[in-house]
């Protein structure tokens, strides 16, 4: 008998210090924006796990930030929160790293959700991420401090985008991008 593979989702957290306040490299909780991004990562992973996805959470260079989470695994979400509690920004890493990591050909069309959570997003970051939007059935890009044009550029490339500043913004942003379907910002 053929075993059914659960749908997979990837959540990528941008930890590159260049896109966060310098305090984000010093200690957990030192940069409020970075902490909101970490909380968003846990919250989004929890939502995807509740929806039955096999969720992998990685840094932009592909380093796993926790063990993969099976759909419905509440204990795994608790462990993810524990694993991410001490996380800080780091000196290296780039949007291009994530794009290179995910650039391998996809044999069976678009994959499950691809959620990218970043800091200071620029138009060049949006350009680097642009090809990845079409590799996912649900490409979502959250940015804490996007440039004026970066979100519009990412949306034009096919990403469902939102700027978030607080944990409260995340609830509204997630609802917006989830309900948006295939529509893009500005439509």
C-alpha atoms as a printed R data frame, in Angstrom:
    type eleno elety resid chain resno      x      y      z
1   ATOM     1    CA   UNK     A     1  0.000  0.000  0.000
2   ATOM     2    CA   UNK     A     2  1.095  3.482 -0.755
3   ATOM     3    CA   UNK     A     3  1.452  5.701  2.301
4   ATOM     4    CA   UNK     A     4  0.078  9.177  2.009
5   ATOM     5    CA   UNK     A     5  2.591 11.948  2.683
6   ATOM     6    CA   UNK     A     6  1.235 14.869  4.714
7   ATOM     7    CA   UNK     A     7  1.413 18.255  3.009
8   ATOM     8    CA   UNK     A     8  4.583 20.155  3.914
9   ATOM     9    CA   UNK     A     9  5.081 23.795  4.846
10  ATOM    10    CA   UNK     A    10  8.298 25.755  5.306
11  ATOM    11    CA   UNK     A    11  8.651 28.723  7.667
12  ATOM    12    CA   UNK     A    12 11.865 30.750  7.204
13  ATOM    13    CA   UNK     A    13 12.985 33.277  9.825
14  ATOM    14    CA   UNK     A    14 15.425 35.993  8.769
15  ATOM    15    CA   UNK     A    15 18.077 36.299 11.489
16  ATOM    16    CA   UNK     A    16 20.615 38.419  9.577
17  ATOM    17    CA   UNK     A    17 21.714 41.275 11.821
18  ATOM    18    CA   UNK     A    18 21.792 43.681  8.879
19  ATOM    19    CA   UNK     A    19 17.976 43.694  8.894
20  ATOM    20    CA   UNK     A    20 17.466 44.141 12.646
21  ATOM    21    CA   UNK     A    21 18.483 46.586 15.350
22  ATOM    22    CA   UNK     A    22 21.983 45.852 16.678
23  ATOM    23    CA   UNK     A    23 20.444 44.816 20.012
24  ATOM    24    CA   UNK     A    24 18.918 41.760 18.320
25  ATOM    25    CA   UNK     A    25 22.388 40.163 18.219
26  ATOM    26    CA   UNK     A    26 23.122 40.746 21.894
27  ATOM    27    CA   UNK     A    27 20.376 38.970 23.834
28  ATOM    28    CA   UNK     A    28 16.928 37.439 23.360
29  ATOM    29    CA   UNK     A    29 14.244 40.066 23.879
30  ATOM    30    CA   UNK     A    30 16.618 43.002 23.383
31  ATOM    31    CA   UNK     A    31 15.069 44.070 20.051
32  ATOM    32    CA   UNK     A    32 11.254 44.226 20.256
33  ATOM    33    CA   UNK     A    33 10.829 43.918 16.469
34  ATOM    34    CA   UNK     A    34 12.981 40.784 16.330
35  ATOM    35    CA   UNK     A    35 11.010 39.286 19.222
36  ATOM    36    CA   UNK     A    36  7.740 39.926 17.401
37  ATOM    37    CA   UNK     A    37  9.221 38.112 14.375
38  ATOM    38    CA   UNK     A    38 10.203 35.138 16.567
39  ATOM    39    CA   UNK     A    39  6.714 35.081 18.102
40  ATOM    40    CA   UNK     A    40  5.218 35.273 14.608
41  ATOM    41    CA   UNK     A    41  7.333 32.291 13.602
42  ATOM    42    CA   UNK     A    42  5.997 30.187 16.476
43  ATOM    43    CA   UNK     A    43  2.421 31.359 15.957
44  ATOM    44    CA   UNK     A    44  2.413 30.675 12.226
45  ATOM    45    CA   UNK     A    45  4.043 27.268 12.670
46  ATOM    46    CA   UNK     A    46  1.387 26.426 15.281
47  ATOM    47    CA   UNK     A    47 -1.386 27.422 12.898
48  ATOM    48    CA   UNK     A    48  0.055 25.309 10.089
49  ATOM    49    CA   UNK     A    49  0.524 22.310 12.415
50  ATOM    50    CA   UNK     A    50 -3.110 22.647 13.537
51  ATOM    51    CA   UNK     A    51 -4.111 22.581  9.867
52  ATOM    52    CA   UNK     A    52 -2.273 19.265  9.429
53  ATOM    53    CA   UNK     A    53  0.926 20.381  7.714
54  ATOM    54    CA   UNK     A    54  4.350 18.872  8.338
55  ATOM    55    CA   UNK     A    55  6.165 22.106  9.262
56  ATOM    56    CA   UNK     A    56  9.887 22.780  8.984
57  ATOM    57    CA   UNK     A    57 11.255 25.982 10.542
58  ATOM    58    CA   UNK     A    58 14.610 27.204  9.209
59  ATOM    59    CA   UNK     A    59 16.970 30.143  9.193
60  ATOM    60    CA   UNK     A    60 17.539 31.780  5.800
61  ATOM    61    CA   UNK     A    61 20.610 29.582  5.226
62  ATOM    62    CA   UNK     A    62 18.533 26.445  5.725
63  ATOM    63    CA   UNK     A    63 19.697 25.711  9.273
64  ATOM    64    CA   UNK     A    64 16.810 24.011 11.092
65  ATOM    65    CA   UNK     A    65 15.698 26.024 14.115
66  ATOM    66    CA   UNK     A    66 13.788 23.051 15.554
67  ATOM    67    CA   UNK     A    67 12.868 19.499 14.653
68  ATOM    68    CA   UNK     A    68 10.181 19.192 11.947
69  ATOM    69    CA   UNK     A    69  6.663 19.359 13.365
70  ATOM    70    CA   UNK     A    70  4.038 16.816 12.395
71  ATOM    71    CA   UNK     A    71  0.488 17.936 11.767
72  ATOM    72    CA   UNK     A    72 -1.445 18.061 15.042
73  ATOM    73    CA   UNK     A    73  1.717 17.869 17.211
74  ATOM    74    CA   UNK     A    74  0.923 20.221 20.130
75  ATOM    75    CA   UNK     A    75  3.987 19.057 22.075
76  ATOM    76    CA   UNK     A    76  6.130 19.904 19.053
77  ATOM    77    CA   UNK     A    77  4.829 23.473 19.094
78  ATOM    78    CA   UNK     A    78  5.767 23.773 22.757
79  ATOM    79    CA   UNK     A    79  9.252 22.500 21.894
80  ATOM    80    CA   UNK     A    80  9.499 24.988 19.013
81  ATOM    81    CA   UNK     A    81  8.732 27.826 21.430
82  ATOM    82    CA   UNK     A    82 11.457 26.544 23.748
83  ATOM    83    CA   UNK     A    83 13.919 26.149 20.861
84  ATOM    84    CA   UNK     A    84 13.286 29.693 19.600
85  ATOM    85    CA   UNK     A    85 13.320 31.391 23.030
86  ATOM    86    CA   UNK     A    86 17.130 31.906 23.050
87  ATOM    87    CA   UNK     A    87 17.403 32.806 19.352
88  ATOM    88    CA   UNK     A    88 19.103 36.071 18.467
89  ATOM    89    CA   UNK     A    89 20.046 37.720 15.197
90  ATOM    90    CA   UNK     A    90 23.389 36.699 13.752
91  ATOM    91    CA   UNK     A    91 26.036 38.506 11.801
92  ATOM    92    CA   UNK     A    92 25.765 36.579  8.543
93  ATOM    93    CA   UNK     A    93 22.922 35.532  6.302
94  ATOM    94    CA   UNK     A    94 21.095 37.034  3.381
95  ATOM    95    CA   UNK     A    95 17.922 36.835  1.374
96  ATOM    96    CA   UNK     A    96 20.018 35.428 -1.447
97  ATOM    97    CA   UNK     A    97 20.907 32.473  0.834
98  ATOM    98    CA   UNK     A    98 17.245 31.525  1.113
99  ATOM    99    CA   UNK     A    99 16.688 31.989 -2.616
100 ATOM   100    CA   UNK     A   100 19.690 29.743 -3.389
101 ATOM   101    CA   UNK     A   101 18.542 27.136 -0.878
102 ATOM   102    CA   UNK     A   102 15.116 26.876 -2.476
103 ATOM   103    CA   UNK     A   103 16.278 27.235 -6.088
104 ATOM   104    CA   UNK     A   104 16.427 23.496 -6.786
105 ATOM   105    CA   UNK     A   105 13.905 22.344 -9.383
106 ATOM   106    CA   UNK     A   106 10.509 21.272 -8.087
107 ATOM   107    CA   UNK     A   107  9.468 18.005 -9.698
108 ATOM   108    CA   UNK     A   108  5.756 18.113 -8.951
109 ATOM   109    CA   UNK     A   109  4.775 21.745 -9.309
110 ATOM   110    CA   UNK     A   110  4.196 24.154 -6.454
111 ATOM   111    CA   UNK     A   111  4.782 22.997 -2.902
112 ATOM   112    CA   UNK     A   112  2.780 23.781  0.227
113 ATOM   113    CA   UNK     A   113  2.936 27.063  2.126
114 ATOM   114    CA   UNK     A   114  6.212 28.985  2.152
115 ATOM   115    CA   UNK     A   115  6.194 31.577  4.909
116 ATOM   116    CA   UNK     A   116  9.050 34.091  5.087
117 ATOM   117    CA   UNK     A   117  9.381 36.318  8.155
118 ATOM   118    CA   UNK     A   118 11.877 39.144  7.790
119 ATOM   119    CA   UNK     A   119 13.051 42.414  9.214
120 ATOM   120    CA   UNK     A   120 14.088 45.422  7.144
121 ATOM   121    CA   UNK     A   121 12.964 44.293  3.711
122 ATOM   122    CA   UNK     A   122 14.354 46.152  0.696
123 ATOM   123    CA   UNK     A   123 13.456 46.052 -2.964
124 ATOM   124    CA   UNK     A   124 16.621 44.026 -3.625
125 ATOM   125    CA   UNK     A   125 15.427 41.476 -1.024
126 ATOM   126    CA   UNK     A   126 12.053 41.350 -2.770
127 ATOM   127    CA   UNK     A   127 13.821 40.772 -6.100
128 ATOM   128    CA   UNK     A   128 15.864 37.909 -4.630
129 ATOM   129    CA   UNK     A   129 12.706 36.302 -3.235
130 ATOM   130    CA   UNK     A   130 10.604 36.888 -6.367
131 ATOM   131    CA   UNK     A   131 11.297 33.516 -8.075
132 ATOM   132    CA   UNK     A   132 10.305 31.623 -4.932
133 ATOM   133    CA   UNK     A   133  6.704 32.844 -4.979
134 ATOM   134    CA   UNK     A   134  5.783 30.525 -7.828
135 ATOM   135    CA   UNK     A   135  7.271 27.504 -6.074
136 ATOM   136    CA   UNK     A   136  4.575 27.548 -3.396
137 ATOM   137    CA   UNK     A   137  0.823 27.141 -3.322
138 ATOM   138    CA   UNK     A   138  0.782 29.804 -0.602
139 ATOM   139    CA   UNK     A   139  3.798 32.152 -0.639
140 ATOM   140    CA   UNK     A   140  3.517 34.549  2.320
141 ATOM   141    CA   UNK     A   141  5.994 37.281  3.188
142 ATOM   142    CA   UNK     A   142  5.792 39.141  6.494
143 ATOM   143    CA   UNK     A   143  8.183 42.036  7.060
144 ATOM   144    CA   UNK     A   144  8.724 44.012 10.216
145 ATOM   145    CA   UNK     A   145 10.324 47.066  8.613
146 ATOM   146    CA   UNK     A   146  9.762 46.997  4.855
147 ATOM   147    CA   UNK     A   147 10.823 49.791  2.541
148 ATOM   148    CA   UNK     A   148  7.997 51.636  0.819
149 ATOM   149    CA   UNK     A   149  8.419 49.720 -2.446
150 ATOM   150    CA   UNK     A   150  9.592 46.337 -1.162
151 ATOM   151    CA   UNK     A   151  6.161 44.934 -0.311
152 ATOM   152    CA   UNK     A   152  4.687 46.176 -3.578
153 ATOM   153    CA   UNK     A   153  7.575 44.570 -5.484
154 ATOM   154    CA   UNK     A   154  7.100 41.269 -3.630
155 ATOM   155    CA   UNK     A   155  3.330 41.343 -4.221
156 ATOM   156    CA   UNK     A   156  3.881 41.998 -7.916
157 ATOM   157    CA   UNK     A   157  6.059 38.862 -7.984
158 ATOM   158    CA   UNK     A   158  3.214 36.779 -6.527
159 ATOM   159    CA   UNK     A   159  3.819 36.916 -2.764
160 ATOM   160    CA   UNK     A   160  0.970 37.508 -0.311
161 ATOM   161    CA   UNK     A   161  2.525 40.284  1.755
162 ATOM   162    CA   UNK     A   162  1.984 42.137  5.007
163 ATOM   163    CA   UNK     A   163  3.915 44.500  7.223
164 ATOM   164    CA   UNK     A   164  3.658 43.692 10.913
165 ATOM   165    CA   UNK     A   165  4.836 45.746 13.872
166 ATOM   166    CA   UNK     A   166  3.271 43.992 16.849
167 ATOM   167    CA   UNK     A   167  1.927 40.556 17.731
168 ATOM   168    CA   UNK     A   168 -1.568 42.008 17.425
169 ATOM   169    CA   UNK     A   169 -0.854 42.947 13.806
170 ATOM   170    CA   UNK     A   170 -0.024 39.317 13.070
171 ATOM   171    CA   UNK     A   171 -3.581 38.090 13.649
172 ATOM   172    CA   UNK     A   172 -5.016 40.604 11.198
173 ATOM   173    CA   UNK     A   173 -2.169 40.108  8.738
174 ATOM   174    CA   UNK     A   174 -2.543 36.317  8.748
175 ATOM   175    CA   UNK     A   175 -6.300 36.564  8.234
176 ATOM   176    CA   UNK     A   176 -5.739 38.992  5.370
177 ATOM   177    CA   UNK     A   177 -3.159 36.880  3.533
178 ATOM   178    CA   UNK     A   178 -5.050 33.627  4.152
179 ATOM   179    CA   UNK     A   179 -8.296 35.075  2.803
180 ATOM   180    CA   UNK     A   180 -6.614 36.824 -0.083
181 ATOM   181    CA   UNK     A   181 -6.193 33.583 -1.991
182 ATOM   182    CA   UNK     A   182 -4.503 34.133 -5.300
183 ATOM   183    CA   UNK     A   183 -5.210 37.852 -5.289
184 ATOM   184    CA   UNK     A   184 -2.313 40.230 -4.922
185 ATOM   185    CA   UNK     A   185 -1.939 43.400 -2.904
186 ATOM   186    CA   UNK     A   186 -3.531 46.293 -4.725
187 ATOM   187    CA   UNK     A   187 -6.174 44.269 -6.517
